Amino acid sequence: MPKKIRLGILGGGGDSLIGVLHRVASHINDNYQIVGACFNPDFAVSQAFAKEIDIPLNRIYSDFDTLVEEELKLPEDKRIQVCSVLTPNFLHFPMAKKLLDNGFHVICEKPMTTSLEEAKILQAAHKASGKVFALTHTYTGYPMVRQMREMIKDGVLGKIHKVDAKYYQGWINEIIHDKDKRSTVWRLDPKKAGISSCMGDIGVHAFNMVEYTTGLRVASLLCDFNYLYEDNQMDVDGTVLIRMDDHVKGVIRSSQVATGEENGLAISIYGEKASFHWEQENPNFLYVKSDTQPMQVFKPGHAYNSKLSLDGTKLPAGHPEGIFDSMANIYLGVARAIRGEAYNDGEFPTMEDGVRGMNFIEATVESSKNNNVWVKLLS
Ligand SMILES: NC(=O)c1ccc[n+]([C@@H]2O[C@H](COP(=O)([O-])OP(=O)(O)OC[C@H]3O[C@@H](n4cnc5c(N)ncnc54)[C@H](O)[C@@H]3O)[C@@H](O)[C@H]2O)c1
């Protein structure tokens, strides 16, 4: 077993949603050790959390700039090699850019930045750095999502006709209907979240899933947002018609006010020979349908799956693996890339996915604001 990769964490403290997913995922395949962090803008809170999870306090830093400054003073074989950026959206760009500029690899939460302009600057910084950059569209790590990608590449669906991706949640209902509460969450604050709430937070996952699985690119879109209240500047629901390469059409539906929905990401892909249906809340079942055959259900860990899919399972078939394992698969791919080992380009989303995602988010806002016009994405 090669030496563990020295991992730093930014954000993702005890008070966060996503921190535990990254911490557990980084441990799952025994590739990483967390050696430094700034978990929280409040130094005392950050230190208290480090104590709670038993990380030595000498490399818990008061802020991000100090982390970079102090780590650069350490010899290279002790220094943090890769940092996970798990803060609210507006901090992704300055943190990721400074990390790349100073020779660190980066694992970054989505949306990659708060604008396409920032995304392009980050892309240039990444190119100049020669470092690994991964964007954690978590759901691409599921074995059955990888299986869809590989089967589509192998032509199992034939020519694709239509794609329908949906990401429905209901959690913002509790907040959005209360005028006072609306100003308390960063996801509804354009200064912290960027120009979109719903599409930027979850619609972008559905967009990435469409491009990841089909290997096609969205060429143009038309979007209709719902803001629900006049004083709310951020979308909480949106429907996007998409036109892809090669006469493929489809829809991306996304909502944070879909009452009763939890984490309802699902995708259907219809081709001339067969179709796929997959749901995040039941990730170990991939339904394959056709007009002439009975429905098949593919499951992880069986020899009939692709190499990329099988690489994402650790236990024999029938032992359910889930969201922690999906993120762990992304961390595994990143470890291979950092170590200069061979890896499949489906193992983790990249800078290009981040730029595409920001292009998508901005296009949806532009379309909806201009009375639902078609907007082209960069080719
Ligand atoms: N991949 C996914 O499926 C997924 C799921 C949820 C969230 N996310 C993304 O993860 C990011 C964080 O989301 P969350 O829901 O965990 O947010 P959160 O508000 O729950 O947590 C944010 C964390 O960042 C810390 N933080 C804030 N400012 C900081 C600073 N200046 N320095 C250091 N730490 C700071 C906070 O203390 C907190 O620990 C967002 O960009 C979000 O879009 C991704």
The ligand as an SDF file (V2000), in Angstrom:
LIG
                    3D

 44 48  0  0  0  0  0  0  0  0999 V2000
  -21.9660   17.0390   -3.8160 N   0  0  0  0  0  0  0  0  0  0  0  0
  -23.1270   17.1260   -3.2190 C   0  0  0  0  0  0  0  0  0  0  0  0
  -23.9840   16.2830   -3.4100 O   0  0  0  0  0  0  0  0  0  0  0  0
  -23.3810   18.2540   -2.2680 C   0  0  0  0  0  0  0  0  0  0  0  0
  -24.3710   18.1420   -1.2670 C   0  0  0  0  0  0  0  0  0  0  0  0
  -24.5230   19.2040   -0.3700 C   0  0  0  0  0  0  0  0  0  0  0  0
  -23.7370   20.3410   -0.4840 C   0  0  0  0  0  0  0  0  0  0  0  0
  -22.8220   20.4350   -1.4870 N   0  0  0  0  0  0  0  0  0  0  0  0
  -21.9840   21.6350   -1.6470 C   0  0  0  0  0  0  0  0  0  0  0  0
  -21.0580   21.6750   -0.5590 O   0  0  0  0  0  0  0  0  0  0  0  0
  -20.8130   23.0180   -0.1760 C   0  0  0  0  0  0  0  0  0  0  0  0
  -21.1280   23.1580    1.3070 C   0  0  0  0  0  0  0  0  0  0  0  0
  -22.4890   22.8630    1.4910 O   0  0  0  0  0  0  0  0  0  0  0  0
  -23.0740   22.4550    2.9210 P   0  0  0  0  0  0  0  0  0  0  0  0
  -24.4790   22.1080    2.6880 O   0  0  0  0  0  0  0  0  0  0  0  0
  -22.1730   21.5140    3.6140 O   0  0  0  0  0  0  0  0  0  0  0  0
  -23.0010   23.8950    3.6220 O   0  0  0  0  0  0  0  0  0  0  0  0
  -23.0980   24.1580    5.1830 P   0  0  0  0  0  0  0  0  0  0  0  0
  -23.5740   25.5660    5.3260 O   0  0  0  0  0  0  0  0  0  0  0  0
  -23.8450   23.0640    5.8470 O   0  0  0  0  0  0  0  0  0  0  0  0
  -21.5700   24.0670    5.6620 O   0  0  0  0  0  0  0  0  0  0  0  0
  -20.5920   24.9920    5.2280 C   0  0  0  0  0  0  0  0  0  0  0  0
  -19.3430   24.8090    6.0740 C   0  0  0  0  0  0  0  0  0  0  0  0
  -18.3580   25.7500    5.6430 O   0  0  0  0  0  0  0  0  0  0  0  0
  -17.8170   26.3980    6.7870 C   0  0  0  0  0  0  0  0  0  0  0  0
  -17.2960   27.7170    6.4030 N   0  0  0  0  0  0  0  0  0  0  0  0
  -18.0010   28.8120    6.0420 C   0  0  0  0  0  0  0  0  0  0  0  0
  -17.1450   29.8330    5.7860 N   0  0  0  0  0  0  0  0  0  0  0  0
  -15.8950   29.3460    5.9510 C   0  0  0  0  0  0  0  0  0  0  0  0
  -14.5980   29.9130    5.8570 C   0  0  0  0  0  0  0  0  0  0  0  0
  -14.4100   31.1940    5.5010 N   0  0  0  0  0  0  0  0  0  0  0  0
  -13.5220   29.1330    6.1390 N   0  0  0  0  0  0  0  0  0  0  0  0
  -13.6940   27.8350    6.5130 C   0  0  0  0  0  0  0  0  0  0  0  0
  -14.8930   27.2520    6.6450 N   0  0  0  0  0  0  0  0  0  0  0  0
  -15.9820   27.9980    6.3640 C   0  0  0  0  0  0  0  0  0  0  0  0
  -18.9700   26.4470    7.7780 C   0  0  0  0  0  0  0  0  0  0  0  0
  -18.4990   26.6520    9.0840 O   0  0  0  0  0  0  0  0  0  0  0  0
  -19.5360   25.0420    7.5630 C   0  0  0  0  0  0  0  0  0  0  0  0
  -18.7970   24.0920    8.2830 O   0  0  0  0  0  0  0  0  0  0  0  0
  -21.7070   23.8820   -1.0700 C   0  0  0  0  0  0  0  0  0  0  0  0
  -20.9550   24.4040   -2.1160 O   0  0  0  0  0  0  0  0  0  0  0  0
  -22.7590   22.9240   -1.5920 C   0  0  0  0  0  0  0  0  0  0  0  0
  -23.2380   23.2810   -2.8760 O   0  0  0  0  0  0  0  0  0  0  0  0
  -22.6320   19.4060   -2.3590 C   0  0  0  0  0  0  0  0  0  0  0  0
  1  2  1  0
  2  3  2  0
  2  4  1  0
  4  5  1  0
  4 44  2  0
  5  6  2  0
  6  7  1  0
  7  8  2  0
  8  9  1  0
  8 44  1  0
  9 10  1  0
  9 42  1  0
 10 11  1  0
 11 12  1  0
 11 40  1  0
 12 13  1  0
 13 14  1  0
 14 15  2  0
 14 16  1  0
 14 17  1  0
 17 18  1  0
 18 19  2  0
 18 20  1  0
 18 21  1  0
 21 22  1  0
 22 23  1  0
 23 24  1  0
 23 38  1  0
 24 25  1  0
 25 26  1  0
 25 36  1  0
 26 27  1  0
 26 35  1  0
 27 28  2  0
 28 29  1  0
 29 30  1  0
 29 35  2  0
 30 31  1  0
 30 32  2  0
 32 33  1  0
 33 34  2  0
 34 35  1  0
 36 37  1  0
 36 38  1  0
 38 39  1  0
 40 41  1  0
 40 42  1  0
 42 43  1  0
M  CHG  2   8   1  16  -1
M  END
$$$$
